[in-house]
Amino acid sequence: MKAITYSNYGGPEVLQIQNITKPTPKANEILIKVYATSVTAGDTRMRSFNVPTSHWIFARLYLGLINPRRPILGMELSGVVEAIGYKVSRFKVGDEVFASTLNSNFGAYAEYKCYPETGAVALKPSNLNYLESATLPIGAGTALRFLRKGELKNRSKVLIYGASGSVGTYAIQIANYYGADVTAVCSTSSIDFVKVLGPKRIIDYSKEDIVSWGRYDLVFDAVGKINSSQIKSILNENGKVISVTNNPGNITSEDLYEIKHFVESNVIRPVITESYKLENVAEAHKLVDGGHKKGNISIVVAC
């Protein structure tokens, strides 16, 4: 099968397409024929080993001290179950699924992926295609888990910083659903893009100082770039700050089924701005490295 691999940390050029052995599912695994995946900021950080200093040692041990231990990137996917192990009971051949591979050694940049049936995998939303479904697990899953951690249902005024990224676009939609008064923060070039998602207010961070942003019950830093020393100035009494730099816990199949319900109830919808073929995934990484990715970037693996 075809897969995009990397054997050294570095720029997008380290990503190479190779023919490797097609995996065979174990007793408790399903074999997914991958139809689509995505390029997330996490993929590019792993490829380049651009991680926060505070996480450097842990990241080296997890990802590989000198060279990558997990040679195939890709954190989310959608596809069809092609085969199942003899102990599998939750899925059958032909099921259309979507999954997060964060806790399954990544590997979505390939034509096939074996996956534990008890992992973060679920039947895909019936009203989305494979490209759209493949951008849900990480972006929507991360937004859902962090907003849950921030006790969104009990917060009336919510600020989402980094509103134009994958996590931010889903966070706006989820917060709107729960009736929050949503303020979105983004760059000048992203204002029109974010406006269609329905926040009550949009702030251009390049033109307004943080002290003038107002006060909020919940601040969600969806890109991990807010100056933490200034956040207190925009919090109401008992206000809370959550950031993607912290760990919200693992995305689960239950999270994916909740996301599936949101999608099928027209609560959230993926926003895809770019799409590439698997063999051109390095080009997608270059775009993300530029730092101004809007929404989601999908990767076509199979037609």
Secondary structure, DSSP 8 states (H G I E B T S, - for coil): -EEEE-SS-SSGGG-EEEE-------TTEEEEEEEEEE--HHHHHHHHT---GGGHHHHHHHH-SSS-SS-B--SEEEEEEEEE-TT--S--TT-EEEEE-TTTT---SBSEEEEETTSSEEE--TTS-HHHHTTHHHHHHHHHHHHHHTTGGG-SEEEEESTTBHHHHHHHHHHHHTT-EEEEEE-GGGHHHHHTT--SEEEETTTS-GGGS--EEEEEESSS-S-HHHHGGGEEEEEEEEETTS------HHHHHHHHHHHHTTS----EEEEEEGGGHHHHHHHHHTT---BEEEEE---
